[in-house]
Each structure stands twice: as C-alpha cells, then as structure tokens.
Amino acid sequence: MKLIIQVPCLNESGTLAIAIEALPREVPGFDQVEWLVIDDGSTDDTAELAKRLGVDHVVRHTANRGLATAFMTGLTTCLRLGADVIVNTDADNQYEAADIPKLTAPIVAGMADMVIGARPISETEHFSWIKKKLQHLGSWAVRMASKTDVADAPSGFRAISRETAMRLNVFNPYTYTLETIIQAGLSNLRVMSVPIRTNEDLRPSRLVKSISSYVRRSLVTILRVFITYRPLFFFFWLGVALALPGLALGFRFVYYYVQGNGSGHVQSLILASLALTLAALAAMCGLIADLISTNRKLMERISQQLISKDAGS
C-alpha cells in the first residue's frame, strides 16, 4: 500500500519548510509514504526549496492556475505514481500532520472513500466571530446539498482513496473543497469526517480575501454543483414554483370570466400564460440537463477506466 501526501503551493518559501518537516514518513497501514509538492506557478523558489527538503516528487505549473487546478494536478500525478490513498494538506502548516493517520485509518479499514479533517473552528482563536458562524453555515449548506455528515466542509485536510480520486472532477477554479464533497456525496461515495488539530496561523488566508467574496463564491459553487449532479430535481421544483402561481392566476381569470367580468382581468390571463410557459421551459431544461448528466457519468466512467489502465501500464 502506498500513501502519497500532496501539498499544493503558491509562493510558500516562507512556510513550506515547517510544513514539510512535520510530514510523516511512516503511517500505519502503508508500506510506502511519499511526498508530492504541486508548485502552482510560484515566483519564488518554492519548487527548488521542496527538492532541497527531500520531497519525493515536485510538479510545477508554468503559470498560476488556481488552487482547484493544483489540487487536481496533484490527484492525477498521485494516481500515475501508483498511490492507493492520497492525503491533501496545506503548505502553511495549518493542519497538524500528526493527525494524518486519523484521516487514512477509515479508508484502510474499508469504512470510507473520502475522509475530511474537521477543525475545532469554535476554539480557533485567529478566526473572527463572523468567520466561525459562516464556516458553520457553509458546512450545513454542503451537508444539505451533498447528503453527507461533514462537519467542516471548507477543510482542505483530507484523505482520498484511489478509486475516489479517479472519479473526482473539479469545474470551479476557485476552490475544490466544497465541490468535491458534494460531488462525492451525490455519487454515493462514503464520506466521513474526523476531528483533527490545527497549528498556529503563520500567514493570512489567500483564499478568503474578503468574507463577502468568499460567501458569494461558495454559494455559487454549491448551487452549480447541485445543478450539475441533480438537474432534474432542481428544474422540477423550479417548474413547480413557476406553475403554481400560473395555475392560481389562471383559475382566478376563469372565475371572473364565468362571473361575466373576464375582460377586466386579462392581466391575470397574460401572467398565467407567462408563468406556465416558463414552467414548461424549466421542465424541458430539466430533461435535457438530466440527459447531459447521464452522459457526463458515462464519460467519468470511461475516464476512470483510462486512468486505471494508464496507471497500470
């Protein structure tokens, strides 16, 4: 069994040494433990520093492509290197590396496909009150959308089985954390959450530049992934929301028309027609999106088979 610990980086020469030195070389259940650094177009000497620190594999983007792309590059590289389990952690040493066995144990035992490390958010001193509340709210929204029981959805400290890594696809370049959980949950993969510890804050977050921007992007990500994986459900209820007022307005016009006063309520008829037309369009969009979703699942299966074949050759 091989475990690869991947670390996405962007100009992390100031903190990378601390994070790398804390990584384990032995983890229960694995014969090999290797380290991978993904340099996402750093302008400092992050890649060279990683090599000097004894990192086994270094992959470099020639330009900054975003955290989500760096994460996916890491997964693809780990699969090609023959990883059975992949652990993702941050280069700023936010997460306690000694807790990696907590993440991998459920996967080794065959109890989970993806394990998310849940930070003690309420006890984290450098998190503001509003950030703590938004973290809890965001995790609740992801739990509702993904049908999982993840306590800390934005956590990047996670372990992923080989089969799960083959099935993951991230569409949003901003972040992978929310999207991968919703994708895994709606794909009927087993997602678990385990409590982990965190270290002192070495630098401000580069992902959360402002609370309002983070909330807006997170909501768009949740909605987009939900529509991607449950399009028929989304468009069905959108159609219902449009059809109900349309029917009510239609019955209102019929009532006054029977009373001989229909000419004074033509507006109700026009609005009813518009609402029912939009409802029908929503239903058609749902059917088309469902067919596209089915095609996407088939393509994911083909992609998984190709990756498996490529890794085995």
C-alpha positions as CSV (number, residue, x, y, z in Angstrom):
1,M,0.0,0.0,0.0
2,K,1.3,3.4,-1.0
3,L,0.3,6.7,0.6
4,I,1.2,10.0,-1.1
5,I,0.8,13.3,0.8
6,Q,0.3,16.1,-1.7
7,V,0.9,19.8,-0.9
8,P,-0.4,22.5,-3.3
9,C,1.8,25.6,-3.1
10,L,1.9,29.2,-4.3
11,N,4.9,31.2,-3.1
12,E,5.3,29.2,0.1
13,S,9.0,29.5,0.6
14,G,8.4,31.2,4.0
15,T,6.3,28.3,5.5
16,L,7.0,25.2,3.3
17,A,9.9,24.0,5.4
18,I,7.8,24.0,8.5
19,A,5.0,22.1,6.8
20,I,7.3,19.5,5.1
21,E,9.4,18.8,8.2
22,A,6.2,17.9,10.1
23,L,5.0,15.3,7.5
24,P,5.4,11.6,8.5
25,R,7.5,9.0,6.6
26,E,5.6,6.2,8.3
27,V,1.8,5.8,8.6
28,P,0.1,2.7,9.9
29,G,-1.3,0.5,7.1
30,F,1.2,1.7,4.4
31,D,4.4,0.2,3.1
32,Q,5.4,3.4,1.4
33,V,4.8,7.1,2.2
34,E,5.9,9.7,-0.3
35,W,5.5,13.4,-0.6
36,L,4.4,15.5,-3.6
37,V,4.6,19.3,-4.0
38,I,2.5,21.0,-6.7
39,D,4.0,24.4,-7.4
40,D,1.2,26.5,-8.9
41,G,3.3,29.0,-10.8
42,S,5.3,30.4,-7.8
43,T,7.5,33.3,-8.5
44,D,9.8,32.5,-5.5
45,D,12.0,29.3,-5.0
46,T,9.2,27.1,-3.7
47,A,10.0,24.3,-6.2
48,E,13.7,24.4,-5.5
49,L,13.1,24.5,-1.8
50,A,10.9,21.5,-1.9
51,K,13.6,19.5,-3.6
52,R,16.2,20.6,-1.0
53,L,13.8,19.5,1.7
54,G,13.7,16.0,0.3
55,V,10.3,16.0,-1.3
56,D,10.0,12.9,-3.5
57,H,8.0,14.5,-6.4
58,V,7.7,18.1,-7.5
59,V,5.3,19.1,-10.2
60,R,5.3,22.7,-11.5
61,H,2.7,24.8,-13.3
62,T,4.4,27.4,-15.5
63,A,1.7,29.9,-14.5
64,N,-0.7,30.3,-11.7
65,R,-3.8,28.2,-12.5
66,G,-5.7,28.3,-9.2
67,L,-5.9,26.1,-6.1
68,A,-8.5,23.8,-7.6
69,T,-6.4,23.1,-10.6
70,A,-3.3,22.5,-8.5
71,F,-5.4,20.0,-6.4
72,M,-6.5,18.1,-9.5
73,T,-2.9,18.1,-10.9
74,G,-1.9,16.5,-7.6
75,L,-4.5,13.8,-7.8
76,T,-3.6,13.0,-11.4
77,T,0.1,12.8,-10.5
78,C,-0.5,10.6,-7.4
79,L,-2.6,8.2,-9.5
80,R,0.2,7.9,-12.1
81,L,2.7,7.3,-9.3
82,G,0.6,4.4,-8.0
83,A,-0.9,5.9,-4.9
84,D,-3.5,3.7,-3.1
85,V,-4.5,6.6,-0.8
86,I,-3.9,10.4,-1.2
87,V,-3.7,12.9,1.6
88,N,-4.1,16.6,0.8
89,T,-2.7,19.2,3.2
90,D,-1.8,22.9,3.1
91,A,1.7,24.4,2.8
92,D,1.1,26.9,5.6
93,N,1.2,24.2,8.2
94,Q,-2.4,25.0,9.2
95,Y,-3.2,21.3,9.9
96,E,-1.5,19.0,12.4
97,A,0.4,16.5,10.3
98,A,0.5,14.0,13.2
99,D,-3.3,13.5,12.6
100,I,-2.7,12.1,9.1
101,P,-3.2,8.5,10.5
102,K,-6.7,9.6,11.7
103,L,-7.6,10.5,8.1
104,T,-6.3,7.4,6.5
105,A,-7.5,4.8,9.1
106,P,-11.1,4.7,7.9
107,I,-10.0,4.2,4.3
108,V,-7.5,1.5,5.2
109,A,-10.3,-0.2,7.2
110,G,-12.6,0.0,4.2
111,M,-15.1,2.2,6.0
112,A,-14.8,5.3,3.9
113,D,-13.9,6.6,0.4
114,M,-13.1,10.2,1.5
115,V,-12.3,11.5,5.0
116,I,-12.4,15.2,5.8
117,G,-10.5,16.6,8.8
118,A,-12.8,18.7,11.0
119,R,-11.0,21.6,12.6
120,P,-12.0,22.9,16.0
121,I,-13.5,26.0,14.5
122,S,-15.2,27.3,17.7
123,E,-11.9,27.1,19.5
124,T,-9.7,28.6,16.8
125,E,-8.5,32.0,18.1
126,H,-7.5,33.6,14.8
127,F,-11.0,33.0,13.3
128,S,-13.3,36.0,13.8
129,W,-16.8,35.5,15.2
130,I,-18.4,36.1,11.8
131,K,-16.0,33.7,10.1
132,K,-16.8,31.0,12.6
133,K,-20.5,31.4,12.0
134,L,-20.1,31.5,8.2
135,Q,-18.0,28.3,8.4
136,H,-20.7,26.5,10.3
137,L,-23.4,27.9,7.9
138,G,-21.4,26.8,4.9
139,S,-20.8,23.3,6.2
140,W,-24.5,23.0,6.9
141,A,-25.3,24.0,3.3
142,V,-22.9,21.5,2.0
143,R,-24.4,18.8,4.2
144,M,-27.8,19.5,2.8
145,A,-26.6,19.6,-0.8
146,S,-24.4,16.5,-0.6
147,K,-26.4,14.3,1.8
148,T,-23.3,13.8,3.9
149,D,-22.4,14.5,7.5
150,V,-19.3,16.6,7.0
151,A,-18.6,18.8,10.0
152,D,-16.0,21.2,8.3
153,A,-16.7,21.4,4.6
154,P,-14.0,24.1,3.8
155,S,-11.2,22.0,5.3
156,G,-8.5,21.1,2.8
157,F,-7.0,18.4,5.1
158,R,-8.5,15.2,3.7
159,A,-7.7,11.6,2.6
160,I,-9.0,10.1,-0.6
161,S,-9.0,6.6,-1.9
162,R,-7.6,5.7,-5.3
163,E,-11.0,4.8,-6.7
164,T,-12.5,8.1,-5.4
165,A,-9.7,10.2,-6.8
166,M,-10.3,8.7,-10.3
167,R,-13.9,9.8,-10.1
168,L,-13.4,13.4,-8.9
169,N,-13.6,16.3,-11.3
170,V,-13.4,19.9,-10.2
171,F,-15.1,22.5,-12.5
172,N,-14.6,25.6,-10.3
173,P,-11.1,27.1,-10.5
174,Y,-11.6,28.9,-7.2
175,T,-11.6,26.0,-4.7
176,Y,-12.0,22.3,-4.6
177,T,-13.2,21.8,-1.0
178,L,-17.0,22.2,-1.3
179,E,-17.3,20.9,-4.8
180,T,-15.5,17.5,-4.2
181,I,-17.7,16.8,-1.1
182,I,-21.0,17.5,-2.9
183,Q,-19.7,15.5,-5.9
184,A,-18.7,12.6,-3.8
185,G,-21.9,12.6,-1.7
186,L,-24.2,12.7,-4.8
187,S,-22.1,10.0,-6.4
188,N,-22.9,7.7,-3.4
189,L,-19.3,7.6,-2.2
190,R,-18.8,7.2,1.5
191,V,-17.7,10.5,3.0
192,M,-16.6,10.6,6.7
193,S,-15.5,13.4,9.0
194,V,-12.9,13.0,11.8
195,P,-11.7,15.6,14.3
196,I,-8.2,17.0,13.8
197,R,-6.0,19.6,15.4
198,T,-4.6,22.8,13.9
199,N,-1.5,24.8,14.4
200,E,-0.9,28.5,14.9
201,D,-1.7,30.8,11.9
202,L,1.6,31.5,10.1
203,R,0.1,33.8,7.5
204,P,-3.3,35.2,6.4
205,S,-5.5,33.1,4.2
206,R,-5.0,33.8,0.5
207,L,-8.3,32.1,-0.5
208,V,-10.5,34.2,1.8
209,K,-9.6,37.8,0.7
210,S,-13.0,39.1,1.9
211,I,-15.9,37.5,3.7
212,S,-18.5,38.7,1.2
213,S,-16.5,37.4,-1.8
214,Y,-15.9,34.1,-0.1
215,V,-19.6,33.7,0.7
216,R,-20.7,34.7,-2.8
217,R,-18.3,32.3,-4.5
218,S,-19.2,29.4,-2.1
219,L,-22.9,29.8,-2.7
220,V,-22.4,29.9,-6.5
221,T,-20.2,26.7,-6.2
222,I,-22.8,24.9,-4.1
223,L,-25.6,25.8,-6.5
224,R,-23.6,25.0,-9.6
225,V,-22.5,21.6,-8.4
226,F,-26.0,20.7,-7.1
227,I,-27.5,21.6,-10.6
228,T,-24.8,19.5,-12.2
229,Y,-25.4,16.4,-10.2
230,R,-29.2,16.7,-9.5
231,P,-30.5,18.7,-12.5
232,L,-33.9,17.0,-12.8
233,F,-34.6,17.7,-9.1
234,F,-33.6,21.3,-9.4
235,F,-35.6,22.1,-12.5
236,F,-38.6,20.1,-11.4
237,W,-39.0,22.3,-8.3
238,L,-38.2,25.4,-10.3
239,G,-41.0,24.4,-12.7
240,V,-43.4,23.8,-9.7
241,A,-42.6,27.2,-8.3
242,L,-43.5,28.8,-11.6
243,A,-46.5,26.6,-12.3
244,L,-48.4,27.1,-9.0
245,P,-48.8,30.9,-9.3
246,G,-49.6,30.4,-13.0
247,L,-52.4,28.0,-12.2
248,A,-53.7,30.2,-9.4
249,L,-53.8,33.2,-11.8
250,G,-55.4,31.1,-14.5
251,F,-58.2,29.9,-12.1
252,R,-58.7,33.5,-11.0
253,F,-59.3,34.6,-14.6
254,V,-61.7,31.7,-15.2
255,Y,-63.6,32.5,-12.0
256,Y,-64.1,36.1,-13.1
257,Y,-64.8,35.1,-16.7
258,V,-67.6,32.8,-15.5
259,Q,-69.0,35.7,-13.5
260,G,-69.1,37.7,-16.7
261,N,-66.2,40.0,-15.7
262,G,-63.4,38.4,-17.7
263,S,-62.5,41.5,-19.7
264,G,-61.3,43.3,-16.6
265,H,-58.8,40.6,-15.6
266,V,-56.9,39.9,-18.8
267,Q,-53.7,40.7,-17.0
268,S,-54.2,37.6,-14.9
269,L,-54.5,35.5,-18.1
270,I,-51.3,37.0,-19.5
271,L,-49.3,36.4,-16.3
272,A,-50.7,32.9,-16.0
273,S,-49.7,32.1,-19.6
274,L,-46.2,33.5,-19.0
275,A,-45.7,31.6,-15.7
276,L,-47.0,28.3,-17.2
277,T,-44.8,28.8,-20.3
278,L,-41.7,29.3,-18.1
279,A,-42.7,26.2,-16.0
280,A,-42.8,24.1,-19.2
281,L,-39.4,25.5,-20.3
282,A,-38.0,24.6,-16.9
283,A,-39.3,21.1,-17.2
284,M,-37.7,20.8,-20.7
285,C,-34.4,22.2,-19.3
286,G,-34.5,19.6,-16.5
287,L,-35.0,16.7,-19.0
288,I,-32.2,17.9,-21.2
289,A,-29.9,18.5,-18.2
290,D,-30.7,15.1,-16.9
291,L,-29.6,13.5,-20.3
292,I,-26.4,15.6,-20.2
293,S,-25.8,14.4,-16.6
294,T,-26.2,10.8,-17.7
295,N,-23.7,11.4,-20.5
296,R,-21.3,13.0,-18.0
297,K,-21.5,10.0,-15.7
298,L,-20.6,7.7,-18.7
299,M,-17.7,9.9,-19.6
300,E,-16.5,9.8,-16.0
301,R,-16.6,6.0,-16.0
302,I,-14.6,5.9,-19.3
303,S,-12.1,8.4,-17.8
304,Q,-11.8,6.3,-14.7
305,Q,-11.1,3.2,-16.8
306,L,-8.5,5.1,-18.9
307,I,-6.7,6.4,-15.8
308,S,-6.7,3.0,-14.3
309,K,-5.2,1.5,-17.5
310,D,-2.6,4.2,-17.7
311,A,-1.6,3.7,-14.1
312,G,-1.3,0.0,-14.6
313,S,0.8,0.2,-17.7
